Amino acid sequence: MTTKKNSNQGFLRKAALTSLFVGIVGSLYFMFNVGHNQKSFILLGLFIVWILSPFTGLLIANKISNCWTIPARALLYFLIIVLTIGSLIAYSGALIPPGTKPAFIFLVVPLASWFFIVAVILIARKISNKNNDIK
């Protein structure tokens, strides 16, 4: 039973990290596609840092999750997959209401992502601490 759980956990981890890297590349693609007329390298650089920040945070969370319990890590992996898919859908413009400036989406999505990341990390740590207290 433990081997099957570890196997499923390994698959979920690989799927999450693969989707994370696809999300990084896709997000940059959509950003450069929308901002191809932007002449300010400083503004472009700031957008790159802001858009990549949630993905960087998720990579760091993945690194520190090694000491978490299996359910807590699974929660993080699901978050990675959901945020990546959600970000790509938002950046693609598929769900943008008419009249919304594209830059707005590229500002709000990372902010919302950070709220979810912080919430899931707090929940995952709580789960891990609770399970450690039981043992």
C-alpha positions in Angstrom: 0.0 0.0 0.0 2.8 2.4 0.9 4.5 1.7 -2.5 1.3 2.6 -4.3 1.0 5.9 -2.4 4.6 6.8 -3.1 4.1 5.9 -6.7 1.0 8.1 -6.9 2.8 10.9 -5.0 5.7 10.7 -7.4 3.4 10.9 -10.5 1.6 13.8 -9.0 4.8 15.6 -8.2 6.1 15.1 -11.8 2.8 16.3 -13.2 2.9 19.4 -11.0 6.5 20.3 -11.8 5.9 19.7 -15.5 2.8 21.8 -15.5 4.8 24.5 -13.6 7.4 24.7 -16.3 4.8 24.8 -19.0 3.1 27.6 -17.1 6.3 29.6 -17.0 6.9 29.3 -20.7 3.2 29.8 -21.6 2.8 32.9 -19.3 5.9 34.5 -20.8 4.6 33.7 -24.3 1.3 35.4 -23.6 2.9 38.3 -21.9 5.3 39.0 -24.8 2.4 38.5 -27.3 0.3 41.1 -25.5 3.2 43.5 -24.9 5.0 43.2 -28.2 4.6 47.0 -28.8 5.9 47.9 -25.4 9.0 50.1 -25.7 9.9 50.4 -22.1 12.4 47.7 -21.1 12.0 48.6 -17.4 8.2 48.1 -17.5 8.7 44.8 -19.4 11.2 43.6 -16.9 8.9 44.5 -14.0 6.1 42.5 -15.6 8.3 39.5 -16.2 9.4 39.5 -12.5 5.8 39.9 -11.3 4.3 37.2 -13.6 7.1 34.7 -12.7 6.9 35.4 -9.0 4.1 33.0 -8.2 5.9 30.2 -10.2 9.1 31.0 -8.3 7.1 30.8 -5.0 5.7 27.5 -6.0 9.1 26.1 -6.8 10.4 27.3 -3.4 7.3 25.8 -1.7 8.0 22.5 -3.5 11.5 22.5 -2.1 10.5 23.2 1.5 7.6 20.6 1.3 10.0 17.7 1.7 9.4 17.7 5.4 5.6 17.9 5.0 3.3 14.9 5.2 2.0 13.2 2.1 -1.5 14.9 2.2 0.1 18.3 2.6 2.4 17.8 -0.3 -0.5 16.5 -2.4 -2.3 19.7 -1.6 0.6 21.7 -2.9 0.9 19.7 -6.1 -2.8 20.2 -6.8 -2.4 23.9 -6.2 0.5 24.0 -8.6 -1.5 22.3 -11.3 -4.7 24.4 -10.7 -2.8 27.8 -10.6 -0.8 26.9 -13.7 -3.9 26.0 -15.7 -5.8 29.0 -14.3 -3.0 31.4 -15.1 -2.7 30.2 -18.7 -6.4 30.4 -19.3 -6.4 34.0 -17.9 -3.4 35.1 -19.8 -4.7 33.6 -23.0 -7.5 36.1 -23.0 -10.2 33.4 -23.2 -12.2 34.7 -20.3 -11.4 38.4 -20.3 -14.6 40.5 -20.1 -14.9 43.1 -23.0 -13.3 46.4 -22.3 -10.7 45.0 -19.8 -7.2 46.1 -20.5 -4.8 43.1 -21.0 -2.3 44.5 -18.5 -5.0 44.3 -15.8 -5.1 40.5 -16.1 -1.3 40.3 -15.9 -1.4 42.3 -12.7 -4.3 40.6 -10.9 -3.5 36.9 -11.7 -0.2 36.9 -9.9 -1.7 38.7 -6.9 -4.5 36.2 -6.6 -2.0 33.4 -7.1 0.0 34.7 -4.1 -3.1 34.7 -1.9 -3.8 31.0 -2.8 -0.1 30.0 -2.3 0.1 31.6 1.1 -3.2 30.0 2.1 -2.2 26.5 1.0 1.2 26.7 2.6 -0.4 27.7 5.9 -2.9 24.9 5.6 -0.2 22.4 4.6 2.0 23.3 7.5 -1.0 23.0 9.8 -1.7 19.5 8.4 1.9 18.5 8.8 2.2 19.8 12.3 -1.1 18.1 13.4 0.1 14.8 12.0 3.5 15.2 13.7 1.7 15.9 17.0 -0.3 12.7 16.7 2.8 10.5 16.3 
